[in-house]
Structure formats: C-alpha cells, structure tokens
Amino acid sequence: MAWESLSVPRLEGVSQERFLQHLYPQRKPLVLEGIDLGACTSKWTVDYLSQVGGRKEVKIHVAAVAQMDFISKNFVYRTLPFDKLVQRAAEEKHEEFFISEDVADIRKQFPLLEGDIKFPKFFKEEQFFSSVFRISSPGLQLWTHYDVMDNFLIQVTGKKRVVLFSPRDAQYLYLSGTKSEVLDIDNPDLAKYPLFSKARRYECSLKAGDVLFIPALWFHNVISEEFGVGVNIFWKHLPSECYDKTDTYGNKDPTAASRAAQILDRALKTLAELPEEYRDFYARRMVLHIQDKAYSKNFE
C-alpha cells in the first residue's frame, strides 16, 4: 500500500535568531541545510574514525535483522571497541546489524574528534543534555518512538530516511510506553492496527550535512539507507526541574506526567470496583473531563 506523506520543510542558511524567534516556537520538524558543522562531513571516513576514535569501548545494539524491535527486544546489548564498531557497521555484507547507543557527550568521550564538529548554537549551553553517536549499518531501521527532549539529528555522512508523526496522532500509533508497536510503517498490518492508517506521516531524506530538528514528543522512525555516521544532540525544552533527576538516558517522561499517570492508574483500579455498566459510564465521563480540561485548543 502506498502511503501519502507530507514533506518536512527544508530551509537553508537559517540563523540562530530566525530559528529561536520564528521556527523553534512552532514545535514542528524542520531540515536545516547549510549549517556550519565543521570538518566532520569530509573528515569522518571509516579509516579516520577508526584511527582517531581508537579502542575505546562503546555500548551498541546488535540484531540479526534490520528492523529493530524494542518491544520484543530482538537485539542484544554489547560493548565493542569503537574502531571495530565503525568497521563492522560499514561492511556491505553482514550477518548482524549495529547501531551505537552510548549516551553522554561525544566531545568528552572522544576529545580528539571534538575539533572536527561544530554543534549548532541554537540552544543555551545549560539546556544541553547529551550528544550521541549514531553509527549504523546500511538497511537498519530504528523503531518508532518519541523523546522527551528536543533533538538535532546531524547527518555527518551517509543517508537516512526519517518518518515522523505528530504527538497529536499518538492515539493511532498503538503505544507501548514511548514506542509504537507498529514496526513495519511502510506495510503495516492494518487488520491488527486498523487505526494506524489515520496517522499523518511526515517524511524527509537526510544527506551529509543536513540537520533535522525533532521537537520533543514527535514520533520518529529512522531508516539508514546506507552506512552513515550521525550525531544526536538532545537539549531540554522545559526547565530542568521538570525532568527526572535520575534520568541518565533522557527517556523518562517529565515528572508531572509520570505522577499524573500514576494517579490515573489508581483511579482505574478504583473504577474496577464498580459493575461493568457503571465502570463504562464513569470511565467515559472521565475521558470527557480530561478532554475538556487538558486537551490543547491551540494546535491544529
């Protein structure tokens, strides 16, 4: 089945002022072209990264199939020397698929590579959370998920295809935590996931030098069309106190959202004490109350 997708807008030569004052407040994905990323787009070859990155061990996901599934966990966690990760991920023929997953700051983990890349100065330094290498095998597909922080996906080398869904379409994505159960977004099982066809798709292709802005809560699915090196930069959209201070990986919901979910679970357990007819009626009233009090009327 052919799916219609809306193209993610592409803008060239966006200044810091324009991004922060006019584009960032819209909270929509955007591909930025012509951003000065430093020498990394030309220097970060397999040989160069292997030599300069050295034998430092990194955490990776390894799967026997290209389509990684976080729900069924069809992959394993391993540690691998950085040079071996780069070399094996770059192989044209391989029995395993790799993607790096270390969460920290690549500028501190790999200080010899720091001078090669310039992070876009489109957020304050105190908002910075982490920078992550995305070194992935050709053909690898990362499951549809959302992040709770804003994100630049910098495509340093290679090509990716990214499909995004608005937070407004969460009810169509069959969520399990922060992930969608629908793995094959191009050929979904509509008998199993009939509402998925209602989700509006946004799509873009990333080439070397492109920077994709992914606002917090936007769902995204990433396909590596060829071996490539990317860098994710995550920063806090909300004040620091809104986030879980124990969140090492940046994937825990804001503390207020987590508390609300716990309260809802307790409410549902209380409703379970009622007979089915009454439980159904009062549950519908609760849904209407949530829609009236919490749904935003400011978005399309």
Disulfide bonds with the S-S distance in Angstrom:
none
